[in-house]
Amino acid sequence: MKLVQSNAELIQEANPYKLVELVGRTCYKSEDKITDDSYIKFVQGLIAKEHYAMLEHGRLTFRIKDIEPYLLVGVPGVHVARDIVRDYHSLVVSVSLSHLYNEKWTTLRPWFDQMRRISEDVYLDGDISANSTHDTEVGTFSLIPGEELDKYLLEHILAPGDVFKYKTIKFTCDRGVSHELVRHRCAVAQSSTRYCNYSKDKFGSEITFVEPCDYEFWAQEDKQHFEKFLKSCEDEYMYMVKERAFTPQQARAVLPNALQTEVILTMNLDQWEHLFNLRLFGETGAPHPDMKRVAKLAYQYFREDFEN
């Protein structure tokens, strides 16, 4: 049995396909299988299985000409703005990989196919020249790399809007806090108790739990009772899996809220601001102390965005 403190970590990955792999492998704790090019096969597998939820974390932004704005209306999560500084007839469009590969949207929006081709040229095939402008039957497209997005918005869009600026945060927390995090409407992934077998060596053949944020102030007697209970949960889980051949998804029934989990959220700044207003600043009531702790840790990555 192991006790750890909760945490929040910014994930920075310019390649949206690699980000999708990192997020997806977090769910199954298979990060050790990541290599320089493993993301290609991993993403192809997700697409083949129509597992689009993980693809929501990867986002792309394009500059498009010769397309009427009304053609972009009606697709959730797609953001559109005019380039009103340099070229009023150009649109800046932010879209997730899930929309580019989901036939539900591609059949209705043929320009998604062109976006997908350009993004694959750049991020899967490594053809940097794909950043140049592409003239097609449905419009003129050019990809704006993520690392250049902020500069582009500031120079071309008078009111860039926080809907274009996405950040991905990984929270290490207990299951109780995770239930609050996943309530936010965004791209979300969480380590799976159905498939994670804590009896295996990759988990150290033990279960990790998260300390309450005020644990250091607990009386020693209370700590002993708490840890004794957690150890009993671990012992029962190991007995069910090792001795009784229960599957992890069956044995998880004995695991408490204190179980460590990892939750990854990808949201734009508007959505993050809403999360902080609720979970850190308590606009609708006092946040749970454990929730407030990780929200405060995450907020440090947004100070420049929210406090300037």
C-alpha positions in Angstrom: 0.0 0.0 0.0 1.2 3.5 -0.8 0.0 7.0 0.1 0.7 10.0 -2.1 -0.3 13.6 -2.4 -2.6 14.9 -5.1 -1.1 16.9 -8.0 -1.9 18.7 -11.2 0.5 18.8 -14.2 0.4 20.7 -17.5 0.8 18.5 -20.5 2.6 20.2 -23.4 2.7 18.3 -26.7 2.7 20.2 -30.0 1.8 17.1 -32.1 -2.0 16.5 -31.5 -1.6 12.9 -32.5 1.0 12.3 -29.9 -1.1 14.0 -27.3 -3.9 11.6 -28.2 -1.7 8.6 -27.6 -0.4 10.0 -24.3 -4.0 10.6 -23.1 -5.2 7.3 -24.3 -2.4 5.3 -22.7 -3.0 7.0 -19.4 -6.4 5.4 -19.2 -4.8 1.9 -19.4 -1.5 2.8 -17.8 0.5 1.7 -20.8 2.7 4.8 -21.1 5.8 2.5 -21.1 4.8 1.5 -24.7 5.2 5.0 -26.1 8.0 5.3 -28.7 8.9 8.0 -31.2 6.4 6.7 -33.7 4.0 4.5 -31.7 1.3 7.2 -31.9 0.7 6.5 -35.5 -0.5 2.9 -35.0 -2.2 3.9 -31.7 -4.3 6.6 -33.3 -5.1 4.4 -36.3 -6.4 1.8 -33.9 -8.7 4.3 -32.2 -10.0 5.4 -35.6 -10.6 1.8 -36.7 -12.6 1.1 -33.5 -14.4 4.4 -33.8 -13.1 5.3 -30.3 -13.4 9.1 -30.9 -13.4 10.3 -27.3 -9.6 10.2 -27.0 -9.3 12.1 -30.3 -11.2 15.0 -28.8 -8.0 16.0 -26.9 -6.1 16.7 -30.1 -7.0 20.0 -31.7 -6.0 21.8 -34.9 -6.5 25.3 -36.1 -6.7 26.3 -39.8 -7.0 29.5 -41.8 -9.6 29.1 -44.5 -10.7 31.2 -47.4 -13.6 30.9 -49.9 -15.9 29.1 -47.4 -19.1 30.8 -46.2 -19.3 30.9 -42.3 -22.7 29.3 -42.3 -21.2 26.1 -43.5 -19.3 25.8 -40.3 -22.4 26.2 -38.0 -23.9 23.3 -36.2 -20.8 21.3 -35.3 -20.2 21.2 -31.5 -16.8 22.2 -30.4 -15.8 23.9 -33.7 -14.8 27.5 -33.2 -14.8 30.1 -36.0 -13.7 33.7 -36.2 -13.0 36.1 -39.0 -9.5 37.5 -39.7 -10.8 41.0 -39.4 -7.4 42.6 -39.1 -5.5 41.2 -42.2 -8.1 39.6 -44.4 -11.8 39.8 -43.6 -12.6 37.0 -46.0 -10.5 34.5 -44.2 -11.8 32.4 -41.3 -9.8 30.9 -38.4 -11.3 27.5 -37.5 -10.4 25.4 -34.5 -11.5 21.7 -34.7 -10.8 18.5 -32.8 -9.4 15.4 -34.4 -12.6 13.5 -33.4 -14.5 15.7 -35.9 -12.0 15.1 -38.7 -12.3 11.3 -38.4 -15.9 10.8 -37.4 -18.0 10.0 -40.5 -21.0 11.6 -38.9 -19.3 15.0 -39.5 -17.2 14.3 -42.5 -20.2 13.4 -44.7 -21.8 16.7 -43.8 -18.7 18.8 -44.0 -16.5 17.8 -47.0 -13.9 20.4 -46.0 -13.1 18.2 -42.9 -11.5 15.7 -45.3 -9.1 18.4 -46.6 -8.3 19.4 -43.0 -7.5 15.8 -42.2 -5.3 15.3 -45.2 -3.2 18.4 -44.3 -2.9 17.4 -40.6 -1.8 13.9 -41.6 0.8 15.3 -44.0 2.3 17.4 -41.2 2.0 15.3 -38.1 1.9 11.7 -39.4 4.1 11.9 -42.5 6.3 14.8 -41.3 5.9 16.9 -44.4 6.5 20.4 -43.1 5.7 21.8 -46.5 2.0 21.0 -45.8 2.0 24.2 -43.7 1.8 26.1 -47.0 -1.5 27.1 -48.5 -3.6 24.4 -50.3 -6.2 25.4 -52.9 -9.0 22.9 -53.2 -12.5 22.6 -54.6 -14.1 23.4 -51.2 -11.7 26.3 -50.1 -8.2 27.4 -49.5 -6.6 25.9 -46.3 -3.5 26.4 -44.3 -2.7 24.9 -41.0 -1.6 27.1 -38.1 0.8 25.1 -35.9 -0.2 25.1 -32.2 3.1 26.7 -31.1 2.3 29.7 -33.4 -1.4 30.0 -32.6 -1.2 32.6 -29.8 0.9 34.9 -31.9 -1.4 34.5 -34.9 -4.5 35.3 -32.9 -3.0 38.4 -31.5 -1.7 39.7 -34.8 -4.8 38.8 -37.0 -7.9 38.7 -34.7 -8.8 41.9 -32.8 -10.7 39.9 -30.2 -8.9 36.5 -30.3 -11.3 34.9 -27.8 -10.3 32.3 -25.2 -12.2 29.6 -27.1 -9.2 29.0 -29.4 -6.7 28.6 -26.6 -6.7 25.0 -25.3 -4.7 23.5 -22.5 -4.4 20.0 -21.2 -4.0 19.2 -17.5 -3.4 15.8 -15.8 -4.8 15.6 -12.3 -3.5 13.0 -9.9 -6.3 12.8 -7.3 -8.6 10.4 -5.5 -11.8 9.0 -7.0 -14.0 11.4 -5.1 -12.3 14.5 -6.6 -12.3 12.8 -10.1 -16.1 12.6 -9.9 -16.2 16.4 -9.8 -13.7 16.9 -12.5 -15.4 14.7 -15.1 -18.6 16.7 -14.6 -17.2 19.4 -16.8 -18.2 19.3 -20.4 -14.8 18.8 -22.2 -12.4 16.3 -23.5 -11.8 13.9 -20.6 -9.9 10.7 -20.0 -9.4 8.8 -16.8 -7.3 5.8 -15.7 -9.5 2.7 -15.8 -10.1 0.5 -12.8 -11.7 -2.0 -15.3 -8.4 -2.7 -17.0 -5.7 -1.7 -14.5 -4.7 -4.7 -12.5 -3.0 -3.4 -9.4 -1.6 -6.9 -8.6 0.8 -6.6 -11.5 4.5 -5.5 -11.3 3.9 -2.3 -13.3 1.9 -1.1 -10.3 4.5 -2.4 -7.8 2.0 -5.1 -6.9 0.3 -2.6 -4.6 -2.5 -0.1 -4.6 -1.8 3.6 -4.4 -4.1 5.9 -2.4 -4.3 9.7 -2.0 -3.9 11.5 1.2 -6.6 14.0 2.2 -5.3 17.6 1.8 -5.2 18.1 5.6 -3.8 14.7 6.4 -0.7 16.2 8.1 -3.0 17.6 10.8 -4.8 14.4 11.6 -4.2 12.8 15.0 -1.9 9.8 14.9 -4.7 7.5 16.0 -7.0 8.7 13.1 -4.2 8.1 10.6 -3.7 4.6 11.9 -7.4 3.8 11.5 -7.5 5.3 8.1 -4.4 3.4 6.8 -5.6 0.2 8.4 -8.8 0.5 6.4 -7.0 1.2 3.2 -4.7 -1.8 3.8 -7.7 -4.0 4.3 -9.1 -2.8 1.0 -5.9 -3.6 -0.7 -5.7 -7.1 0.9 -9.2 -7.9 -0.2 -8.6 -6.7 -3.8 -5.4 -8.8 -4.0 -7.2 -11.9 -2.6 -10.0 -11.5 -5.1 -7.6 -11.1 -8.1 -4.9 -13.5 -7.2 -6.7 -16.3 -5.2 -10.2 -16.2 -6.5 -9.4 -15.2 -10.2 -11.7 -12.2 -10.1 -11.2 -9.7 -13.0 -10.0 -6.2 -12.1 -13.4 -4.8 -13.0 -15.0 -7.2 -10.5 -12.5 -6.6 -7.7 -12.7 -2.9 -8.0 -15.9 -3.0 -6.0 -13.9 -3.1 -2.8 -11.8 0.0 -3.6 -12.6 3.2 -1.7 -12.8 6.8 -2.8 -9.2 7.3 -1.6 -8.0 5.3 -4.6 -5.5 7.2 -6.7 -6.7 8.0 -10.2 -5.4 10.2 -13.1 -7.8 12.5 -14.9 -6.8 14.4 -18.0 -8.9 17.4 -19.1 -8.5 19.3 -22.3 -10.4 22.6 -22.4 -10.2 26.1 -23.8 -9.6 29.0 -21.5 -13.3 29.9 -21.2 -14.0 26.4 -19.9 -11.0 26.4 -17.6 -12.1 29.7 -16.1 -15.5 28.2 -15.4 -13.8 25.3 -13.6 -11.7 27.6 -11.5 -14.7 29.8 -10.6 -16.5 26.7 -9.3 -13.7 24.5 -8.0 -11.2 27.1 -6.7 -13.0 30.4 -6.0 -16.3 28.8 -4.9 -18.8 30.9 -6.9 -21.6 28.4 -6.3 -20.5 27.3 -2.8 -17.4 26.3 -0.9 -15.4 23.7 -2.9 -14.4 20.4 -1.4 -10.9 21.0 0.2 -9.3 18.2 -1.8 -10.8 19.6 -5.0 -9.7 23.1 -4.2 -6.1 21.8 -3.6 -5.7 20.4 -7.2 -7.6 23.3 -8.7 -5.1 25.7 -7.1 -2.2 23.6 -8.4 -3.7 23.7 -11.9 -4.4 27.4 -11.7 -0.7 28.2 -11.6 -0.5 27.3 -15.3 -3.1 29.9 -16.2 -2.0 33.0 -14.2 -0.6 34.7 -17.2 -3.9 34.1 -19.1 -6.3 35.2 -16.4 -4.3 37.8 -14.4 -3.0 40.1 -17.2 
